[in-house]
Amino acid sequence: MKFPDMTKWKAKLPRRVDMERLLIVGAAALVVVLALRGGEEAETTMVYAAPPVSAPAAAQTDSVEMVSTICWYEDGDGYLVPVTRQIPMQDGIAKATLALMVESSENDLAAARMGLSNVIPEGVSIDLDIAGGKARVDLSEESLSCASAEEELLMVQGVAAALCGFETVEEVSFLFDGQKRSQLTHGTDVSGVFTQDSVNLESVATFSDSANADAVQLYFPSASGRMLVPVTRTVFSPADLPTAILELAKGPKTDSGLECPIPGKCGVKSVKIKNGVATIDFTREFAAVAQESDGGHQAVQAVIYTASQFPGVKQVSILVEGEPFHPEPQTATTWVNSAEEVMAQYPGVIEID
């Protein structure tokens, strides 16, 4: 399956809207481990919980049980971005998640409040069957109305990424208006299966040893710094945690419009996984992120989400020259791009009480 260079896409800009404040509560968890040394004061080591991949325990809001889910939207630069939202507990959470991504007056308002756009065309109805780790999605005929191949790819990859966020789904195949198709209206290949692994695929030159290529997913801050954007990078070395962290430190492609969360000249001293804890030791330059306006929050999050894609990683410990790194604020969100946080930072919406 061939994917176009995402960095060259022209995205439609969401319109500004006025609406009531959307009450969405982001979930956060932080594990603090106290290591006592004989005759010394207790030392606090920050160990961050890795993000869950499916809905956690529900919260109670105004007598309505709520659950976290991750929707995928298009940002102003043409990237697919995940946003954590709270929805009422119900049967069929996966289908309900996709329903939030369909263009409609209500969904468009919610997306626009975050500076984003929905990726499923208006009027699309969705049938969903999940069994044995495989999801089959049937999108109604309105899904064939995308204006370009780029919009088609955003739609199918966004749907696949949302479904693969649930532990019960490993891959996604599509039907359109009840029929299996090899291509969509503008030529997008939909003959195979989709996973989250190909979201925002970086373009690469063709190498003779492409058969040995693999991919890792990296999280980079958007140009505005409001959101983390996952990017799939092709690597010609083992697609493991050390490789992913080294690639993260290299930063995004220069023409990507994304930012590097790791300071320049910062090196990676070691990367280890033991008993579910990934310990990443950076050189002293990493400490500079604490001077950022967010106190290093985005840098820590980028490391956590990049590390969390690997099986067995339950927690992430960040060191600088072997010593615990203490960012401000002293919390680490375990759900990517909390809708509440994104809306609070988006300047394009005027609040009216």
N, C-alpha and C positions, 0 to 999 in steps of 0.2 A: 504493500500500500504506500503510495507516495503522498507526502504532505508538503504544502507550499511553505515558503519562508514566512513565519508568523509576523516577523518584525516589519514586513512591508505592507501589512494589511491596512486598509482604510476603514476605520470603525465609525459606525453611526454614533453621534453624541446624544446622550440622554437629555431629555428636556428638563428644565427646572420646574419644580412644582412646590406648592404650599399644601401641607396636610398636617393632621394632628400628629403629635409625637408618637412614634412607634415604640412600644415598650418591649424591648428584646433584651433578655438577660444573658450575657456571655458567661460561660462556665470557666472557672479557673481552679487549678490545683497546683500545689507546690509542696514537695516533700522536703522537710528540713531534717538533716541527720546531724546529731550532736556527737562529736567524737571527743571523749574525755581523755586527757593525758594526766598521768600521775603527777600530783603536786602542781599542776598548771590549771589555768582557767579553761572552761570548755571552749572548743573551737567550733564555729558554725560552718558547715559545708553545704553550699546550695546544690541540691540535686533536683532537677526538674523532671516532672512526669512527662513522658512522651505522649503525644496526642492519641486519643482513641480513634479507631477507624469506623466506628458505628455509634449509634445513639446510646448514651450512658443512662444512668438512673435519672428518672424524670424529676422535674421540679414542680412545686405547687404554686400556682398564681391565680388569685381570686377564685379559688375552688375548682379551677380547671387545671388538670394535670398536663404539664408541658414537657416536651422532649427536644433535645438539640438535634439538628440535622444540618447537613452541608449542601447548599445549593451552589450552582456554578453559573456565573454571569460573564458578559463581555465588558471589558473596561474600555476607556477612551483610546487606548493604543492597540486594540484588537486582540488582547490576550484574554484567555479564559482564566477567571479567578474564582477561588472557592470562598464562600461566605457562610459563617455559622449563624443559623437562625433558630428561633424557638417556635415550635408549632404544637398544637394540642395533641396529646396522646390519642391514637386511633389505630384501627386496623389498617394495614397497608401503608405504613410510614414511607416506604420507598416510592410508591405511586404518588403520595401526597407531596413528597419532596419535588418530584418532577412537575407536578401541577403548579408549584410556585414559580417555575421557570418559563411558563407559557405566557406570551404577551397577552395582556388584558389591562383594563383600566386600573384595577387594583394592584396587580403585579407590577405594572409599569411605574406606578407611584412609589411602591416600595423600592424598586431597583433604582429609580431616579434619585431617591433620597440618599443613596450611597454613591451616586455618580456612575451608575452602571446601567446595562441594558440586558433584557431577557434574550435568551438564545433560541427559544422554541416559538415558531410563528403563531400568530393569533388564530384561535379557533381549533387548534390541534387537540384531538382527544387521544388518550393513551390507554392501551391495553398492555398489561405486564404479566409475564409468567416467569417465576424464579424456581429453579430446581437443580440440585447437584452442582451448585456454584455457578450456574449459567443463567443469565437473564435474557429473555427474548422480549423485545419491545416492539409493539405494533403502533406506529404513528399514523394517524388518519391522513387523508389526501391533502389536507392543508399544509402538511409538512413539505410538500413538493413545491411550495410557492416561494422558497428562499430566493433572494434577489441575486445571489452570486455563489460561486463555489466556496468562497471564504465563509459565508453565512451557513452554508450546508455543513461544512466541516465543524464549525463552532457548535452547531446543533447536535450532531451525532457524538462528537467528543465530549460535549458538556453533559449530555444524557448518560453516556458511558461512565464518565468520571463520577457523577452523582451516585449512580448505582454501585460502582465499585467501592464507594465509601462505606458500604455495608458489608459486614463479615460474611454474609451469605452469598455474595456475588464476586466472582473472579473475572468473568468476561461477559461481554454483551454483544448480542447479534440483533439485527433489525429487520422488521417487515415494514412496508409502507403501503397503507391502504389495503392491508391484508396480504400483500404479495411480496415475495422475495425479489429484490432488485440487485443488479450488479453495480449500477450507477444511478445517481440522482440527476435532476434536471440539468444541472450545470457540470456534470461529469464527475462528481465526487464519488470515489470508489467506496461502496458499502457492501462489498461481496463477502468480506471476512468478518472477523470479530474485533471488538474494540475493548481496550482497557484504559485505565487512568495513566498508564506508563507513557503514552504518546502525546499527552497534553502539552501544547506550546513547544512543539519540537523545533529545536534549533536546526538551521540548514547546515549541512556539512559538505565538504568536498568529497568526491568519490575516491576511495582508496582501493588498491588491489586486494588488500586483506580485509575488505568489508565484511567477510563472513565471520571474522573474529570480533566484530564490533559489538558493543553492548551499550546500555543506556543507564543513566542515573538521573534522578529528579532532584533539582536544586531549587531553593527558595530565595528569591531576590526581592528587595523592596521596590515598589513602583517609584517612578520619578517623583511623585508627590510625597512618598513615604507613608501613605495612608494604609497600604495593603502589601501583603507578601504575595508574589506571583510565582507559581511553580513553573519551572522550565525543564524540559527533557533534553539532556545533553548526551550525545554519542561519545563513548569513550573506547579506547583501544587498549584497555588494561582491565583487570578484574573489577567488575561493577560491585564493589564492596564499600563499607563505610569509610575506610581511609581514603579511597579514591574520591568518594563523594565530597568529603570535607576538603580535600586538596582542590577539587574543582570549584567548590564554593569560594575558597580563598582567592582563586584566580579571578572571580567576578564574572559578570555577564558579558556578552559580546558588546563591543563598543557601539554598535548601531542599534542596540536593543531598546534603548530608552529606559532601562532598568538601572538600579544602583547596586553597588557592591556593599554588603553588610560588614565585611571584614576590612579593617584599615589597611592601607597600602604598606607594603614591606612586612606585613604580619606573616609569620610562618606557623607551621603546624609541627609541634615537637613530637607528639605521639597520639595515637588513637587506639583505644582498647575497649573491648566488651567483656564484661565479667559479671555473672549472676544477674543478667538483665540490665546492667548499668553501662552505658557507653561513656567512657571518660575521655574527653578531648582536651589536650593540653596545647595552648597557643603560646607563641612567644610574647614578650612584654608589650609589643605594639597593640595587642588586642585590648589592653586596658584603656586605650583611648576612647573606646565606644562609650564608656561611662560618662564622657564629657558631652555626648550628643544630647539634644533637647529631650529625647525620650529616655535618657539614662541608660542606654544600651538595650532597651526593650526589643527593638526590631532585630538587632544583631543576635541576641539570645534566641529569639523565636526562629530566625532563619536557620540557626544551627540545629535547634530542636527538631524542626519539621524535616530538614534534610536528613537527619539521623533516624527519624522515626519510620522511614520507609523500609528499614531492614528488619527482618524477623529476629525476634529475641530482644530487641531494644525496648525496654520498658521505662527507663529513666535516662536522663542525660546529665552528666556532671561536667562543668566547664572549669578548666584550670588555666591560670596564666603563670608560666614559669614554675609549674608544679604547685602553685598556691590557689586556693579557691577564689573564683571570681565572684564579686558581689555587685551586681548591677543595681541601678535605681530605675524604676521601682523594684522592690524586692518580691516580685511576683512573676510568674510565667504562665500565660494563658495556654490552656491545653487544647483549645479549639481555635482553628485558624481563622483570622479575620472576623472577629466578632462583629455582627451587624451593628450593635450598639456603638462600638468603638469607631467603626468606619463612618457611621452617620455623624458622630460627634465631630469628626475631623473634616467632613466634606463641607466646603464653604459655599457651595452652589445653591443651597436651599435656605430660604428665609422662614424662620419659625414664627408662627402666629399663635399666641395663646388665646 
